Amino acid sequence: MSQRSERRGIHVDQSELLCKKGCGYYGNAAWQGLCSKCWREEYQRARQRQIQEDWALAEKLQREEEAAYVSSHSSSQTQPPQSHSQQSLATFSKFEEKKTNEKTRKVTTVKKFFSPSSRTAPKKESHEGKTPSPSITRQSSIETDRVSRDFVEFLKTLQKLGRDIHKQSRGFIESMGNKKDLSAEELSECVQDFYQGMSDRLMNHFKGSSEKVDRVMDQVEKYIMTRLYKSVFCPETSDDEKKDLATQHRIRALHWVTIQMLCVPVDEEIPEVSDSVVKAITDIIEMDSKRVPRDKLACITSCSKHIFNAIRITKNEPASADDFLPTLIYIVLKANPPRLQSNIQYITRFCNPSRLMTGEDGYYFTNLCCAVAFIEKLDAQSLNLSPEDFERYMSGQASPRRQDDPAAWPQSGSCVNPALSQIHHNLKLLSNLEKRQQQVTEGAQNLQTELAEWQDSVAREVQEILQRYPLEIKPRASAIDAENVENDRLPPPLQPQVFAG
């Protein structure tokens, strides 16, 4: 099978990453392939249509109610009192039931827009029931205080404008505290409206200097989203948590997918490449620990750069977009990042839209969304497998490489799953260690036998020498003058004398 046909299931044309409206910005699967600007326009139009339809429905129900009331009164003049009363009661009862059902089902949207601060008791109880641990609360409080201090210090350089920004930001955070019952899309709309309004005011103040506007907006986003993180990340009104579990289970079920199946041009036998892969996995996992959308995007960008570096070292040439996406899919499968869907939705909803529409951050984020969508829809054709093999691998009945088939194990330097290669290498090491242990044991036993024999031979030789040369104990020799008994008659010893010359 050719290399081109192998890439058939993974290749994504770069034009598919752009907005479907043709505006030139990057699109997003969460926005139905549109960029943030076009999506906001579509959302605003849809919301206006919904409001108009709800008002039209309310007016229609009001007219029907008035018509039924007039009809019931006019019929009372021509019918007997008893029959009129029963018929009017039945008609009015049916009408009331219909009106109540229609109002409950349709007009709720209007109430949401005009009374966003209303909260129900069950939701309040559910929020209170999810109380974080003291250590987590302490840590988040420390981080929030630090970000608040940094934000104030930054705004001091802007003087009067900084005071206005701080006042508006604090007022917005306080207003968002009363909107926790809104849906995730409505919370996103509130934050994006604030971004848009703040950006327009800054653009007028700085007279079109986009660099200064972006610098201030980055600080505003960091301050606001750090304060709102606990209430808007994976909100209870969304199904983000359910999607997280489904994605994690899906990635776990695909643990058998190898580099060769994805046509990933990465050789992890090269130390530099292996280090880049580990760093990429670390970055994508670390994304969940960040609280600001911009910081989460920075983790995605860092991960992508490590991927490009690994491809460049392996191929000895610059990496292409066709090589990047399969490698990103492989990294996501190996890392299985925690709360992946929640993090993607959080960035989509609350990041400064200019970052997602253009630049390398937007490009890498769009590719990550494509990688997740590919993993969710991955099938046998995408991996160049037969449907039967794909189902057996997914169910766990078989594995692409079996331990009882030595020929199926990856060879050194081949482009295969490094985990399987490492397992094979470890098994070979264990086998060699077992053989060496047996050799050491046999050598120790031989040495023990030889030591015992050497001890016996030394003892025999000592006995033979003792028998051949028996030990004779001779008397002790006496002193030279031991027999001289007339020592007292000897002259005294000579003494030195001094002569004066």
Summary of the structure (lengths in Angstrom):
residues: 501
radius of gyration: 43.1
end to end distance: 125.3
largest distance: 184.2
contacts: 1322
relative contact order: 0.08
helix: 71%
strand: 1%
